[in-house]
Amino acid sequence: MLSVCIGIYNYDVNQLVKDLCKQADKLGIDYEVLLLDDASKHDYVMKNAKLDFLSHVTYMQNYRNVGRSVIRNTLASKAKYPYILFIDCDAKVTHADYLKKYVEAAPTARVISGGVEYREKKPKKNQILRWKYGCLRETTPAEIRNQNPNIAFSTFNFLIEKEVFKSIEFDETLSGYGHEDTLFGIDLMNRGITVKHIDNPLRHEGITTTDKFLKQTEHAIDNLFVVYDKVSDRQQFVDSVRLMKTFQKLQQKKMVGLFCRLYSPFKSMIVRNLKSNNPKMRCFDLYKLNYICRNFSDIKL
């Protein structure tokens, strides 16, 4: 019935896989867990390769890093069951009925997103921005996500019919971090497939440092404009992404240059705040808007 697909990059997935197998065995369903390592460091390879000896688990390895979209497409091509459950490697199972909820919901929609949760305890100082962003911007109840279901789609934890996935797949021209889920959700919408959101989260454990998260954010904005070039209804896309909509308003009012000049004297203060014990989401929003204004001002939305 179920193919669980997990792409791995520099993360120990032993506990995640064992928890999933335990729940699947208890349910008595036909299942497999497919693992594909994307050229991780040797220590992680040695830890995770042992999982290949477990019943129902297949471990595979790349010797060249190819990125998340290619990894997911490859895993799906090897899946043998009609439903595919994609899970990010830095997830943790925190609910005993996690798989049961997906199995029960599977007949009700062709794509189902379970959501994400974070630890309540504040992490180390150099991880607070990523943790706080996740808590405030990503841990959204299904009731809210279902109001704009395809735009709210996330690849962190979702179930999809194999036949649906084969008809779309992830766009492999999107590299690195960010917005492959945005494009995938739009592709589903263009095919008349609505994502169903349920409250069935996994906990995001792989909290990156602030420096790394800021670089990932900039790369995600780069990818945002790659997606913009690919969508058929660009204005609809802009309207659905708050950052793009704000940028468009600045363009329309011819205030992009003014915003950059006003931001410049406060840049150091904003970055210091983002690296502090109490980063403000407003500062993070200004940081992103400044990046988009300085790097994409020549693109007319």
Backbone bond lengths (Angstrom), bond angles and torsions (degrees), N, CA, C in turn:
res aa  C-N    CA-C-N  psi(-1)  N-CA   C-N-CA  omega(-1)  CA-C   N-CA-C  phi
1 M - - - 1.464 - - 1.523 112.16 -
2 L 1.354 117.21 -43.58 1.459 120.50 -166.16 1.524 112.53 -129.09
3 S 1.344 115.73 127.24 1.462 122.09 172.33 1.519 107.97 -108.51
4 V 1.319 116.61 114.00 1.463 121.81 177.28 1.528 107.40 -91.05
5 C 1.330 116.63 121.75 1.463 121.75 -174.65 1.523 110.30 -116.72
6 I 1.318 115.54 123.28 1.469 121.10 -177.10 1.526 109.63 -131.45
7 G 1.316 116.13 115.25 1.455 120.73 171.72 1.520 108.71 -84.04
8 I 1.318 117.31 139.87 1.466 121.34 -174.52 1.515 110.27 -120.02
9 Y 1.324 115.46 135.21 1.465 120.58 169.93 1.524 109.33 -145.60
10 N 1.318 115.38 109.10 1.466 122.70 176.60 1.527 112.96 50.65
11 Y 1.340 115.06 52.23 1.456 120.04 178.59 1.529 109.49 -151.82
12 D 1.317 115.99 142.69 1.462 122.40 178.32 1.531 108.66 -86.82
13 V 1.328 117.19 114.40 1.461 121.08 -176.05 1.528 112.68 -105.71
14 N 1.322 118.08 12.31 1.463 120.91 -176.06 1.526 112.49 -56.75
15 Q 1.334 117.20 -50.52 1.459 119.07 -177.28 1.522 111.31 -66.71
16 L 1.329 117.15 -40.38 1.461 121.19 178.33 1.525 110.90 -58.22
17 V 1.331 117.46 -48.41 1.459 121.37 -177.57 1.531 110.96 -65.79
18 K 1.310 117.03 -42.26 1.466 120.05 -179.18 1.523 111.13 -65.65
19 D 1.315 117.21 -38.58 1.465 120.00 177.69 1.528 111.45 -64.91
20 L 1.325 116.49 -40.96 1.466 120.77 179.03 1.525 111.25 -65.53
21 C 1.325 116.61 -43.51 1.467 120.53 179.27 1.526 110.86 -63.34
22 K 1.307 116.28 -39.84 1.465 120.57 179.20 1.522 110.91 -60.96
23 Q 1.328 116.44 -43.66 1.467 119.25 179.84 1.523 111.30 -69.16
24 A 1.334 117.15 -40.18 1.465 120.40 -179.55 1.524 111.04 -65.86
25 D 1.330 116.57 -41.28 1.467 119.97 177.91 1.521 110.93 -62.33
26 K 1.308 116.89 -39.86 1.464 121.22 179.61 1.522 111.06 -64.74
27 L 1.340 116.45 -36.27 1.469 120.35 178.92 1.520 112.05 -73.79
28 G 1.324 116.96 -22.53 1.463 121.42 -179.74 1.517 113.74 72.48
29 I 1.341 117.34 30.64 1.462 121.13 -178.38 1.532 110.65 -97.04
30 D 1.324 115.51 159.44 1.464 120.45 170.42 1.527 107.68 -75.65
31 Y 1.322 116.40 129.27 1.463 118.38 -177.35 1.521 110.93 -156.45
32 E 1.314 114.04 165.15 1.459 122.69 171.85 1.522 107.69 -145.53
33 V 1.325 115.99 152.45 1.462 121.74 173.77 1.519 107.20 -119.33
34 L 1.320 116.23 114.97 1.460 122.12 -178.97 1.525 109.16 -104.16
35 L 1.319 115.80 125.49 1.461 122.57 -179.38 1.520 109.04 -118.20
36 L 1.322 116.53 131.32 1.465 120.66 177.03 1.517 109.06 -131.75
37 D 1.324 115.54 113.65 1.451 121.39 -179.12 1.521 110.27 -85.53
38 D 1.336 115.35 131.58 1.465 121.13 -175.56 1.529 110.96 -99.95
39 A 1.335 115.56 61.45 1.472 122.68 176.66 1.530 111.84 61.54
40 S 1.327 115.65 51.92 1.456 120.82 177.77 1.525 111.11 -73.57
41 K 1.337 115.94 170.84 1.451 121.19 174.81 1.526 109.86 -64.73
42 H 1.320 115.36 155.61 1.464 121.70 -172.87 1.535 112.46 -56.20
43 D 1.319 117.67 -41.62 1.464 120.78 -177.45 1.524 111.69 -59.80
44 Y 1.320 116.93 -41.48 1.457 120.32 179.10 1.524 111.40 -70.32
45 V 1.306 116.79 -37.19 1.461 120.31 177.34 1.524 110.26 -60.64
46 M 1.315 116.85 -45.25 1.462 121.10 -179.06 1.527 111.42 -63.07
47 K 1.322 117.31 -39.37 1.466 120.78 179.28 1.519 111.74 -67.94
48 N 1.322 116.47 -46.23 1.462 120.56 -172.52 1.528 113.83 -81.38
49 A 1.321 117.51 -27.26 1.466 120.36 -178.12 1.522 111.63 -62.08
50 K 1.322 117.34 -26.27 1.464 121.27 179.95 1.524 111.92 -63.66
51 L 1.324 116.63 -22.31 1.466 120.45 -179.39 1.520 112.21 -65.42
52 D 1.314 116.58 -19.79 1.468 120.65 -179.45 1.529 111.85 -62.08
53 F 1.332 116.66 -20.51 1.466 120.86 -179.40 1.523 111.97 -81.61
54 L 1.327 118.07 -11.42 1.455 120.69 179.12 1.519 110.84 -76.78
55 S 1.309 115.28 146.39 1.456 120.90 175.59 1.534 109.69 -62.41
56 H 1.322 117.29 138.28 1.464 124.83 177.79 1.531 113.60 77.52
57 V 1.334 118.97 -2.47 1.458 121.66 -175.74 1.526 110.27 -110.15
58 T 1.340 115.52 133.79 1.466 122.07 174.72 1.518 108.92 -123.58
59 Y 1.315 115.80 123.21 1.467 121.64 179.28 1.521 109.31 -106.60
60 M 1.325 116.30 130.68 1.468 122.54 178.48 1.520 108.45 -129.16
61 Q 1.343 115.87 161.59 1.457 118.91 -173.81 1.524 111.73 -141.56
62 N 1.322 115.40 134.77 1.460 121.99 169.62 1.523 108.88 -96.77
63 Y 1.312 115.82 146.90 1.462 119.74 177.22 1.525 111.14 -104.28
64 R 1.329 115.62 -0.04 1.460 122.00 175.84 1.520 107.65 -136.77
65 N 1.327 116.72 132.38 1.455 120.76 -178.09 1.523 110.34 -70.08
66 V 1.339 116.36 125.50 1.470 120.55 -176.26 1.523 113.19 -117.45
67 G 1.334 118.02 -11.15 1.457 120.28 176.76 1.518 113.75 96.32
68 R 1.337 113.99 165.08 1.462 120.59 -170.71 1.518 114.42 -67.23
69 S 1.325 117.39 -37.85 1.465 119.31 -178.29 1.524 111.15 -65.18
70 V 1.325 116.96 -46.45 1.466 120.88 179.48 1.523 110.31 -63.49
71 I 1.338 116.46 -42.39 1.463 120.45 180.00 1.526 110.91 -59.53
72 R 1.330 116.81 -46.79 1.464 119.65 -178.37 1.527 111.45 -65.71
73 N 1.321 117.03 -40.94 1.466 119.77 178.14 1.520 111.37 -63.35
74 T 1.320 116.57 -39.55 1.462 120.77 179.23 1.525 110.96 -65.76
75 L 1.317 116.34 -45.18 1.461 120.11 178.58 1.529 111.09 -59.71
76 A 1.326 116.64 -44.20 1.469 120.29 -179.42 1.527 111.46 -62.98
77 S 1.317 116.64 -35.04 1.472 120.01 -179.71 1.527 111.87 -67.07
78 K 1.325 116.79 -21.50 1.464 121.37 -179.06 1.526 112.52 -98.86
79 A 1.324 117.08 -7.79 1.466 120.81 -178.55 1.523 110.81 -69.69
80 K 1.323 116.69 138.34 1.477 119.91 -176.41 1.529 113.40 -107.39
81 Y 1.319 117.92 -9.30 1.458 120.36 -177.59 1.532 111.46 -103.80
82 P 1.338 117.48 159.78 1.477 120.49 -172.85 1.524 115.31 -71.65
83 Y 1.323 118.04 -17.99 1.462 121.17 177.43 1.523 109.35 -116.29
84 I 1.343 115.22 135.80 1.459 121.06 177.78 1.522 108.56 -115.24
85 L 1.325 115.79 129.47 1.462 121.54 175.25 1.528 107.71 -110.07
86 F 1.332 115.71 111.09 1.465 121.11 178.43 1.527 108.87 -91.65
87 I 1.324 115.52 130.82 1.458 121.80 179.42 1.524 108.50 -135.00
88 D 1.332 117.01 133.97 1.459 120.07 174.00 1.525 110.08 -71.99
89 C 1.322 115.72 149.46 1.460 119.64 -172.28 1.521 113.73 -68.61
90 D 1.332 117.94 -22.71 1.467 120.00 -178.21 1.524 112.00 -95.13
91 A 1.344 115.47 30.63 1.460 121.45 178.11 1.528 110.20 -97.26
92 K 1.317 115.15 157.15 1.464 121.41 176.41 1.520 109.35 -132.82
93 V 1.327 116.41 133.28 1.460 121.29 176.46 1.523 108.64 -77.76
94 T 1.320 116.44 123.61 1.467 121.03 -178.05 1.524 113.06 -121.56
95 H 1.330 116.95 -1.30 1.464 120.48 -178.80 1.531 109.42 -127.68
96 A 1.324 116.61 129.51 1.464 121.96 -174.74 1.521 112.97 -66.12
97 D 1.327 117.55 -20.51 1.467 120.90 -178.93 1.528 112.14 -104.95
98 Y 1.325 117.70 22.81 1.462 121.80 -175.68 1.531 111.84 -56.93
99 L 1.321 118.17 -57.19 1.467 120.17 -179.60 1.526 111.35 -67.54
100 K 1.298 117.28 -36.07 1.470 121.22 179.88 1.527 110.78 -58.12
101 K 1.328 116.72 -42.08 1.463 120.11 179.39 1.525 111.34 -62.25
102 Y 1.319 117.23 -41.08 1.463 119.74 179.08 1.529 111.46 -68.57
103 V 1.319 117.00 -41.34 1.469 120.51 179.70 1.521 110.24 -61.69
104 E 1.321 117.01 -40.70 1.466 120.75 179.85 1.521 111.73 -71.43
105 A 1.336 117.11 -32.38 1.471 120.62 -177.23 1.525 112.63 -85.05
106 A 1.330 117.92 -18.32 1.468 121.67 -173.26 1.529 114.21 -51.08
107 P 1.340 120.32 -42.44 1.473 119.32 -178.83 1.524 114.20 -71.24
108 T 1.321 118.51 -9.24 1.472 121.19 -171.26 1.526 113.71 -92.75
109 A 1.324 118.05 -12.82 1.465 120.63 -178.92 1.522 109.20 -162.30
110 R 1.332 115.66 158.03 1.462 119.69 -177.57 1.530 111.97 -85.94
111 V 1.328 116.75 -22.89 1.462 122.32 175.82 1.524 107.82 -138.08
112 I 1.334 116.15 128.84 1.463 120.75 -176.86 1.526 108.87 -131.47
113 S 1.318 116.02 129.29 1.459 121.80 179.26 1.521 109.70 -111.13
114 G 1.348 116.12 130.88 1.456 120.01 -173.67 1.516 115.08 -93.61
115 G 1.340 117.28 -24.04 1.448 120.34 179.11 1.518 113.65 97.91
116 V 1.331 114.77 -175.21 1.459 121.73 -174.34 1.518 109.55 -141.23
117 E 1.329 116.18 152.51 1.453 121.54 173.85 1.525 108.90 -137.34
118 Y 1.331 116.14 165.70 1.464 122.27 -178.98 1.524 110.02 -131.54
119 R 1.305 115.72 158.85 1.464 120.62 175.61 1.531 109.87 -61.80
120 E 1.315 116.18 147.16 1.458 119.96 176.62 1.527 111.27 -75.04
121 K 1.320 116.45 -30.75 1.460 120.58 -176.93 1.519 110.84 -74.44
122 K 1.340 116.18 132.85 1.457 122.00 179.28 1.528 109.98 -66.38
123 P 1.341 117.95 134.95 1.470 120.56 179.81 1.529 112.16 -80.69
124 K 1.329 116.02 -167.60 1.457 120.86 176.75 1.526 110.63 -62.69
125 K 1.327 115.49 156.97 1.458 121.21 -174.57 1.520 112.40 -53.52
126 N 1.339 117.46 -41.53 1.465 119.54 -175.69 1.526 113.03 -79.01
127 Q 1.348 117.16 7.67 1.464 121.25 176.27 1.530 112.30 -121.58
128 I 1.313 116.63 -0.05 1.473 119.59 -171.05 1.526 112.38 -65.26
129 L 1.325 118.27 -39.06 1.470 119.46 -177.67 1.522 111.03 -59.65
130 R 1.334 117.43 -47.78 1.470 119.64 -179.02 1.523 111.15 -64.23
131 W 1.329 116.33 -40.61 1.465 120.90 179.24 1.527 111.05 -65.02
132 K 1.317 116.84 -45.50 1.461 120.60 -177.77 1.526 110.55 -66.72
133 Y 1.332 116.40 -40.74 1.465 119.64 177.00 1.536 110.12 -59.45
134 G 1.328 115.95 -44.88 1.459 119.42 179.30 1.512 112.28 -61.60
135 C 1.336 116.48 -44.90 1.466 120.75 -179.29 1.525 112.29 -62.94
136 L 1.333 116.89 -41.68 1.468 121.06 -173.11 1.529 113.43 -88.74
137 R 1.331 117.60 -30.19 1.466 119.67 -171.60 1.538 113.87 -112.44
138 E 1.330 117.93 -18.57 1.474 119.65 -173.67 1.525 113.78 -111.59
139 T 1.308 118.13 -27.03 1.469 120.36 -177.46 1.528 109.95 -84.62
140 T 1.326 114.47 71.14 1.459 121.07 -175.64 1.524 110.20 -103.14
141 P 1.339 119.17 131.39 1.464 121.40 178.86 1.528 111.18 -60.54
142 A 1.327 115.18 152.42 1.466 120.65 -178.79 1.519 111.77 -58.07
143 E 1.308 117.33 -35.65 1.470 121.05 179.80 1.520 111.29 -57.05
144 I 1.332 116.89 -39.05 1.467 121.22 179.13 1.524 110.33 -76.48
145 R 1.321 117.21 -43.59 1.466 120.59 -178.81 1.524 111.74 -62.27
146 N 1.307 116.91 -32.99 1.467 120.58 -179.38 1.524 113.10 -71.54
147 Q 1.321 118.35 -9.62 1.461 120.56 177.05 1.529 111.76 -72.48
148 N 1.316 116.67 -28.00 1.469 122.46 176.41 1.530 107.15 -141.34
149 P 1.335 116.46 66.31 1.469 121.84 -160.75 1.526 116.38 -61.87
150 N 1.309 118.07 -41.07 1.465 118.79 -175.87 1.526 112.45 -77.84
151 I 1.321 116.76 -31.28 1.459 119.87 176.48 1.530 110.09 -73.59
152 A 1.326 117.30 -30.13 1.461 121.76 179.73 1.526 112.72 -81.93
153 F 1.321 117.69 1.75 1.459 121.63 -176.09 1.526 111.83 -64.24
154 S 1.331 115.73 138.32 1.464 122.17 177.03 1.522 109.48 -131.35
155 T 1.322 116.69 142.32 1.462 121.20 -179.04 1.525 112.71 -86.40
156 F 1.317 118.20 -0.66 1.460 121.36 -175.08 1.525 112.10 -61.23
157 N 1.325 116.77 -33.71 1.462 120.97 -170.02 1.523 108.35 -163.62
158 F 1.355 117.04 93.25 1.465 118.06 -178.15 1.522 111.96 -150.20
159 L 1.329 114.24 152.93 1.467 123.54 178.83 1.517 108.55 -109.85
160 I 1.330 116.58 138.47 1.466 120.28 -178.77 1.529 109.98 -146.94
161 E 1.316 116.12 143.63 1.461 119.48 172.94 1.525 108.86 -64.23
162 K 1.303 116.23 136.52 1.467 120.28 -178.01 1.523 111.59 -58.93
163 E 1.320 116.92 -40.18 1.463 120.29 -178.56 1.528 111.29 -64.97
164 V 1.317 116.40 -36.49 1.465 119.55 176.52 1.517 109.84 -65.14
165 F 1.318 116.89 -46.59 1.460 119.53 -178.59 1.529 111.23 -61.63
166 K 1.299 117.65 -41.69 1.469 121.19 -179.42 1.520 111.59 -61.12
167 S 1.327 117.40 -27.77 1.463 120.94 -178.31 1.525 112.47 -80.29
168 I 1.330 117.23 -12.48 1.467 120.58 -176.75 1.526 111.58 -123.04
169 E 1.328 116.41 -63.36 1.468 125.38 -174.36 1.535 111.25 61.75
170 F 1.326 114.78 167.26 1.458 120.44 177.88 1.522 110.56 -83.32
171 D 1.312 115.36 142.61 1.460 121.44 179.48 1.529 109.02 -72.64
172 E 1.320 116.01 113.61 1.461 120.52 -174.73 1.521 113.39 -79.71
173 T 1.332 117.52 -3.39 1.469 119.39 175.34 1.525 111.56 -80.39
174 L 1.347 117.04 -14.86 1.460 120.36 174.85 1.519 108.46 -82.48
175 S 1.311 116.82 115.07 1.453 120.46 -176.62 1.517 110.89 -104.68
176 G 1.331 115.89 159.55 1.450 120.64 173.06 1.513 113.25 66.15
177 Y 1.326 115.19 -143.33 1.457 122.76 -168.76 1.525 111.54 -98.46
178 G 1.334 116.20 128.54 1.448 118.80 163.99 1.509 119.34 110.87
179 H 1.327 114.80 126.03 1.464 126.75 164.70 1.523 115.74 75.23
180 E 1.339 119.06 10.94 1.459 118.00 168.76 1.524 109.30 -66.29
181 D 1.340 117.01 -29.88 1.460 120.42 177.04 1.525 111.32 -70.45
182 T 1.339 117.16 -35.26 1.468 121.10 177.39 1.523 110.98 -60.47
183 L 1.327 115.82 -48.65 1.465 120.29 -179.38 1.523 111.03 -66.07
184 F 1.327 116.84 -39.62 1.464 120.32 -179.94 1.524 110.54 -63.89
185 G 1.325 117.02 -42.47 1.457 120.44 178.51 1.518 112.40 -62.73
186 I 1.337 116.61 -37.93 1.471 120.83 177.61 1.524 110.47 -68.57
187 D 1.340 117.33 -40.85 1.466 120.90 177.33 1.525 110.92 -60.52
188 L 1.328 116.70 -40.35 1.464 120.13 176.39 1.527 110.49 -61.87
189 M 1.327 116.59 -44.66 1.463 121.66 -179.48 1.519 110.87 -61.79
190 N 1.320 117.47 -40.50 1.466 121.11 179.58 1.518 112.62 -65.99
191 R 1.325 116.38 -20.61 1.468 121.41 177.43 1.524 112.11 -97.36
192 G 1.326 115.44 8.51 1.457 120.19 177.52 1.517 114.35 76.59
193 I 1.339 117.01 20.79 1.462 121.50 -179.16 1.524 109.04 -106.84
194 T 1.316 116.60 119.25 1.454 122.05 -179.64 1.515 110.37 -97.07
195 V 1.308 116.61 129.22 1.464 121.53 176.23 1.522 109.12 -71.44
196 K 1.315 115.62 134.26 1.459 120.66 174.12 1.531 108.63 -101.35
197 H 1.323 116.73 129.11 1.455 120.92 179.37 1.522 109.88 -104.19
198 I 1.330 115.32 134.57 1.452 121.22 175.67 1.534 108.44 -128.55
199 D 1.317 115.99 161.54 1.460 120.13 176.76 1.529 108.68 -87.46
200 N 1.324 115.52 88.67 1.467 122.28 -178.87 1.526 108.36 -145.82
201 P 1.345 116.94 62.92 1.462 119.85 -169.99 1.522 114.56 -79.78
202 L 1.310 114.07 156.41 1.457 123.05 161.93 1.520 107.16 -107.77
203 R 1.315 116.61 155.32 1.461 119.32 179.29 1.521 110.71 -90.04
204 H 1.309 116.07 129.57 1.461 121.49 177.91 1.529 108.39 -81.39
205 E 1.325 115.57 113.80 1.462 120.81 -175.54 1.530 113.07 -100.82
206 G 1.315 117.54 -24.36 1.465 120.69 -173.49 1.518 112.41 -83.40
207 I 1.323 116.77 71.11 1.461 121.34 -176.59 1.532 109.63 -81.34
208 T 1.313 117.02 115.45 1.460 121.85 -177.15 1.526 111.20 -80.58
209 T 1.324 115.49 164.31 1.459 120.79 177.13 1.520 110.09 -70.75
210 T 1.315 115.58 161.09 1.463 120.82 179.99 1.522 111.29 -60.83
211 D 1.322 117.46 -44.02 1.472 120.16 179.60 1.521 110.96 -58.77
212 K 1.326 116.53 -45.20 1.467 120.20 -179.85 1.523 110.92 -67.99
213 F 1.326 116.91 -39.57 1.457 120.35 -178.92 1.530 111.29 -65.21
214 L 1.320 117.51 -37.28 1.460 120.23 177.88 1.528 110.67 -65.47
215 K 1.316 116.83 -39.52 1.475 119.88 177.13 1.531 110.38 -67.00
216 Q 1.334 116.55 -41.01 1.467 120.41 177.17 1.528 110.69 -62.24
217 T 1.328 115.86 -39.06 1.457 120.49 179.47 1.524 111.21 -62.80
218 E 1.318 116.65 -42.97 1.465 120.38 178.00 1.528 110.58 -63.27
219 H 1.326 116.62 -41.24 1.469 119.42 178.42 1.524 110.51 -65.99
220 A 1.331 116.09 -36.70 1.463 119.81 178.25 1.523 111.08 -63.59
221 I 1.325 117.33 -37.06 1.463 120.58 176.93 1.527 110.20 -66.67
222 D 1.327 116.91 -39.18 1.468 119.97 174.38 1.531 110.00 -56.76
223 N 1.336 116.02 -45.50 1.456 120.58 179.46 1.524 112.18 -66.16
224 L 1.325 116.39 -29.42 1.455 120.61 178.42 1.524 110.64 -58.02
225 F 1.323 116.51 -38.41 1.464 119.84 -179.99 1.527 112.08 -78.90
226 V 1.325 116.81 -24.33 1.464 119.55 171.25 1.524 109.04 -65.65
227 V 1.333 116.21 -44.01 1.463 120.67 177.51 1.525 110.27 -62.87
228 Y 1.324 117.32 -42.11 1.463 122.09 179.43 1.530 111.37 -55.97
229 D 1.331 116.81 -38.21 1.465 121.02 179.11 1.523 112.54 -70.76
230 K 1.342 116.80 -21.49 1.459 120.40 -173.88 1.524 114.20 -95.08
231 V 1.337 117.23 -26.23 1.463 119.12 -174.32 1.525 110.98 -74.93
232 S 1.329 115.28 150.94 1.464 119.97 -178.44 1.529 111.95 -80.57
233 D 1.337 116.96 -36.24 1.459 121.25 179.56 1.528 107.88 -108.83
234 R 1.314 116.61 90.65 1.466 120.28 -173.61 1.528 112.41 -68.82
235 Q 1.317 117.16 -37.64 1.458 118.81 -179.29 1.519 111.28 -66.90
236 Q 1.317 116.79 -38.38 1.462 120.22 175.96 1.524 110.50 -60.63
237 F 1.330 115.99 -39.95 1.458 120.63 178.28 1.523 111.14 -65.09
238 V 1.312 116.71 -46.21 1.470 120.91 178.99 1.524 110.28 -59.61
239 D 1.333 116.82 -43.10 1.461 120.98 -179.07 1.530 112.59 -63.58
240 S 1.335 116.12 -25.81 1.466 120.24 -176.15 1.521 113.27 -89.64
241 V 1.331 117.70 -11.17 1.468 121.92 -179.06 1.526 107.95 -115.82
242 R 1.315 117.05 110.83 1.467 121.48 -172.90 1.520 112.86 -57.05
243 L 1.329 117.46 -40.51 1.457 120.95 -179.96 1.525 111.31 -62.20
244 M 1.322 116.34 -44.00 1.466 120.76 179.06 1.524 110.70 -65.53
245 K 1.325 116.96 -40.19 1.458 120.98 -178.69 1.522 110.57 -64.75
246 T 1.336 116.83 -41.35 1.468 120.26 178.40 1.525 110.73 -64.54
247 F 1.319 116.02 -42.29 1.466 121.01 177.80 1.522 110.74 -61.30
248 Q 1.322 117.36 -42.22 1.459 121.10 178.77 1.531 111.19 -62.07
249 K 1.326 116.95 -40.68 1.470 120.42 178.85 1.526 110.90 -63.73
250 L 1.336 117.11 -40.18 1.465 120.17 176.40 1.522 111.04 -62.61
251 Q 1.330 116.64 -40.37 1.464 120.45 177.64 1.522 110.83 -62.73
252 Q 1.321 115.74 -46.06 1.462 120.08 -177.37 1.527 111.66 -62.52
253 K 1.324 116.35 -32.60 1.467 120.80 179.10 1.525 112.29 -92.47
254 K 1.350 115.58 4.44 1.469 121.68 -179.77 1.533 111.50 54.54
255 M 1.328 114.49 46.15 1.462 120.30 -176.50 1.524 113.26 -118.21
256 V 1.341 117.81 11.31 1.467 120.33 -178.30 1.530 110.56 -62.16
257 G 1.331 116.41 -49.07 1.460 120.35 179.40 1.511 112.36 -62.36
258 L 1.340 116.40 -40.44 1.456 120.83 179.17 1.523 110.72 -63.03
259 F 1.327 116.95 -42.10 1.461 119.91 179.09 1.528 110.43 -60.38
260 C 1.330 117.52 -44.10 1.466 120.84 -179.61 1.526 111.29 -61.92
261 R 1.341 116.31 -40.56 1.465 119.62 179.47 1.528 111.74 -67.50
262 L 1.336 116.44 -37.86 1.465 120.15 178.82 1.527 111.53 -71.30
263 Y 1.322 116.16 -32.66 1.467 120.64 -178.79 1.527 111.75 -72.12
264 S 1.313 116.05 -37.28 1.465 121.77 -170.19 1.527 114.32 -51.44
265 P 1.351 120.04 -47.89 1.470 119.24 -178.79 1.536 113.80 -65.14
266 F 1.332 116.20 -20.96 1.467 120.91 -176.84 1.529 112.82 -100.80
267 K 1.335 116.86 0.83 1.465 120.45 -174.47 1.525 112.28 -56.29
268 S 1.328 117.63 -50.10 1.467 121.15 -178.04 1.521 111.19 -61.97
269 M 1.326 116.94 -40.28 1.458 121.22 179.93 1.529 110.88 -65.08
270 I 1.333 116.76 -40.63 1.465 121.27 -179.72 1.521 110.46 -65.97
271 V 1.329 117.25 -43.96 1.462 120.61 179.42 1.527 110.36 -64.22
272 R 1.338 116.97 -40.06 1.460 119.94 177.18 1.527 111.11 -60.92
273 N 1.323 116.05 -41.14 1.459 119.41 177.67 1.527 111.40 -62.05
274 L 1.331 116.88 -43.24 1.461 120.70 -178.37 1.522 112.06 -64.32
275 K 1.324 116.60 -25.08 1.464 121.02 179.70 1.525 112.48 -97.72
276 S 1.304 117.28 7.60 1.462 122.50 -176.20 1.527 111.02 -89.72
277 N 1.330 115.02 -177.23 1.465 121.25 176.74 1.523 112.87 -75.39
278 N 1.328 116.33 -13.67 1.466 119.92 -177.32 1.529 110.65 -138.49
279 P 1.323 117.06 66.47 1.468 119.31 -179.84 1.529 111.38 -66.59
280 K 1.317 115.36 140.32 1.455 121.12 -179.46 1.527 110.32 -97.21
281 M 1.318 116.24 134.10 1.458 119.69 178.95 1.528 111.14 -64.68
282 R 1.326 116.59 -28.51 1.464 119.79 176.81 1.529 110.48 -63.68
283 C 1.321 116.15 -40.34 1.476 119.72 176.83 1.522 110.44 -65.08
284 F 1.323 116.38 -39.00 1.465 120.19 178.92 1.525 110.73 -64.91
285 D 1.327 117.12 -40.00 1.462 120.94 177.62 1.534 110.89 -63.04
286 L 1.326 116.76 -41.12 1.467 120.61 178.20 1.526 110.77 -66.30
287 Y 1.323 116.96 -38.56 1.470 121.70 177.40 1.533 109.97 -58.90
288 K 1.322 116.52 -46.10 1.469 120.82 -179.68 1.525 111.42 -66.97
289 L 1.320 116.07 -42.01 1.466 119.43 -179.30 1.530 110.46 -64.98
290 N 1.316 117.79 -38.37 1.462 120.72 176.95 1.535 110.98 -63.15
291 Y 1.333 116.15 -40.54 1.475 119.47 179.58 1.528 110.52 -62.54
292 I 1.316 115.84 -44.21 1.460 119.18 -178.02 1.531 110.90 -68.51
293 C 1.336 117.76 -37.26 1.464 121.25 179.99 1.525 111.61 -67.69
294 R 1.316 116.51 -38.06 1.469 120.27 -177.07 1.525 113.44 -78.65
295 N 1.319 116.54 -25.12 1.472 119.15 -173.49 1.525 114.64 -109.44
296 F 1.339 117.61 -15.21 1.463 119.13 -176.28 1.526 112.71 -132.61
297 S 1.312 116.80 24.59 1.463 120.17 -178.00 1.526 112.17 -65.22
298 D 1.330 117.72 -21.20 1.459 120.91 -178.64 1.532 112.42 -84.17
299 I 1.324 117.26 -5.41 1.470 121.10 179.54 1.532 108.03 -97.13
300 K 1.313 116.89 115.45 1.466 122.25 -178.22 1.517 109.50 -85.93
301 L 1.332 115.84 116.96 1.457 120.02 177.22 1.516 111.12 -85.68
